[in-house]
Amino acid sequence: MLAQRRIGLVFGGGHVGMMGAVADAALSAGGEVIGVIPEGLKRRELAYEGLTELIVTHSMHERKQRMADLSDGFMALPGGFGTFEEFCEIVTWAQLGLHEKPCGLLNLAGYYDRLLAMFDHALDQGFLRPAHRSLVLADADPGGLLAKMQAWEPPALERWLAPDAA
């Protein structure tokens, strides 16, 4: 779907699991696929060779920054702790005004229902503001989520950082 829509894929650079499957599909459809992987994971032979481009970083922190710089939006598929951490961090960067890019959860078969409910609970309890909660988009359909991300307009957020701090 990404390749058909001429949307390039920037991903974690691994050839295993969901990451590898998405990269395989995008490459098979003729899409551009850029992987960003830290040296430590590359040394463990987890890197996906044969991508449009494979960028090797020194650390996970550098990897996340490089992926953020290369991306126009962020979509998390079902995953584990790494996926949760990276998604919440990129949403936090949006909350802090470090970027104004859409952040979406592909909620296949209700996988993220409880996480979305937790975000709603945090809103109800006063730990999130409505504008901050609106930073997280979700849809069970990949096409629906892409449409939401493409139509998304950043909310007016309080800026806690000086404009040049970003």
C-alpha positions in Angstrom: 0.0 0.0 0.0 2.9 2.4 0.8 4.6 1.7 -2.5 1.3 2.0 -4.4 0.9 5.5 -2.9 4.5 6.4 -3.5 5.1 6.7 0.2 8.6 5.6 1.2 9.2 3.4 4.3 11.7 4.4 7.0 12.0 1.6 9.6 14.3 0.1 12.1 16.4 -1.8 9.6 15.8 -5.4 10.9 15.0 -8.3 8.7 13.0 -10.2 11.4 9.4 -10.0 12.6 6.9 -7.4 11.6 9.7 -5.0 10.5 11.1 -7.5 8.0 7.6 -8.4 6.7 6.7 -4.8 6.1 10.0 -4.1 4.3 9.6 -7.2 2.2 6.2 -6.1 1.1 7.3 -2.6 0.3 10.3 -3.8 -1.7 8.3 -6.4 -3.5 5.9 -3.6 -4.6 8.8 -1.5 -5.9 8.8 0.9 -2.9 11.7 2.9 -1.4 12.8 1.4 1.9 15.3 3.0 4.2 16.5 1.0 7.2 18.2 2.7 10.2 19.9 0.3 12.6 22.4 0.7 15.4 25.8 -0.9 15.0 25.2 -3.3 17.9 22.2 -4.9 16.2 23.9 -5.0 12.8 26.8 -6.9 14.4 24.3 -9.4 15.7 23.4 -10.0 12.0 19.9 -8.6 12.4 20.3 -6.0 9.6 18.1 -6.2 6.5 20.5 -6.2 3.5 19.2 -5.3 0.1 17.2 -2.2 1.1 17.1 1.0 -0.9 19.4 2.3 1.8 20.7 1.0 5.1 22.0 3.6 7.6 24.1 2.3 10.5 24.2 4.5 13.6 26.3 4.4 16.8 23.5 4.1 19.2 19.7 3.6 19.6 19.4 7.3 20.5 21.1 8.3 17.2 18.9 5.8 15.4 15.7 7.3 16.7 16.8 10.8 15.9 17.8 9.8 12.3 14.5 8.0 11.7 12.6 11.0 13.0 14.5 13.3 10.7 13.9 11.1 7.7 10.2 10.6 8.3 7.1 12.7 7.5 5.0 10.7 10.0 5.1 7.7 12.4 3.0 4.6 12.3 3.3 1.8 14.9 2.2 -1.7 14.0 1.5 -4.2 16.8 4.7 -4.9 18.7 6.4 -5.1 22.1 8.3 -2.9 24.5 10.5 -1.4 21.8 7.5 -0.4 19.7 5.7 1.0 22.8 8.8 3.0 23.9 9.6 4.4 20.5 6.0 5.4 19.8 5.5 7.1 23.1 8.8 8.9 22.7 7.9 10.3 19.3 4.5 11.4 20.6 6.3 13.1 23.5 8.5 14.9 21.0 5.3 16.1 19.3 3.9 17.2 22.7 7.1 19.2 23.4 6.9 20.8 20.0 10.0 19.1 18.6 8.1 18.0 15.5 4.6 18.5 13.9 4.2 15.1 12.2 1.3 12.7 12.6 1.7 9.7 15.0 -0.6 6.7 14.4 -1.3 3.3 15.8 -2.4 0.6 13.4 -4.9 -1.0 15.7 -5.2 -4.4 14.0 -7.8 -6.7 15.6 -8.0 -4.2 18.6 -4.4 -4.8 19.5 -4.0 -1.2 20.8 -7.5 -0.9 22.4 -6.1 -1.1 26.0 -3.3 1.4 25.3 -5.7 3.8 23.7 -8.0 3.3 26.8 -5.0 4.1 29.0 -4.4 7.3 27.1 -8.1 8.2 27.5 -7.9 7.4 31.2 -4.8 9.7 31.5 -6.9 12.4 29.8 -9.9 11.8 32.2 -7.6 11.9 35.2 -6.0 15.2 34.1 -2.6 13.8 33.2 -3.1 14.6 29.5 -4.6 17.6 27.9 -7.1 17.2 25.0 -4.6 18.6 22.5 -2.0 16.2 23.7 -4.4 13.2 23.4 -5.3 14.3 19.9 -1.6 13.7 18.9 -2.4 9.9 18.7 -4.3 8.7 15.7 -5.6 5.2 15.4 -7.4 3.0 13.0 -7.8 -0.8 12.4 -7.4 -0.4 8.7 -4.0 0.6 7.1 -5.7 2.7 4.4 -7.9 4.4 7.0 -4.9 5.2 9.2 -2.9 6.6 6.2 -5.9 8.8 5.3 -6.1 10.1 8.9 -2.3 10.8 8.9 -2.4 12.5 5.5 -5.3 14.8 6.6 -3.9 15.5 10.1 -3.3 19.0 11.2 -1.2 19.6 14.3 -3.2 21.0 17.2 -2.2 24.3 18.8 0.1 23.2 21.7 1.7 25.2 24.4 5.3 25.4 23.6 7.5 24.6 26.6 10.7 25.0 24.7 12.2 28.1 23.1 11.6 28.0 19.3 15.3 27.5 18.6 15.6 24.6 21.1 14.0 22.2 18.6 
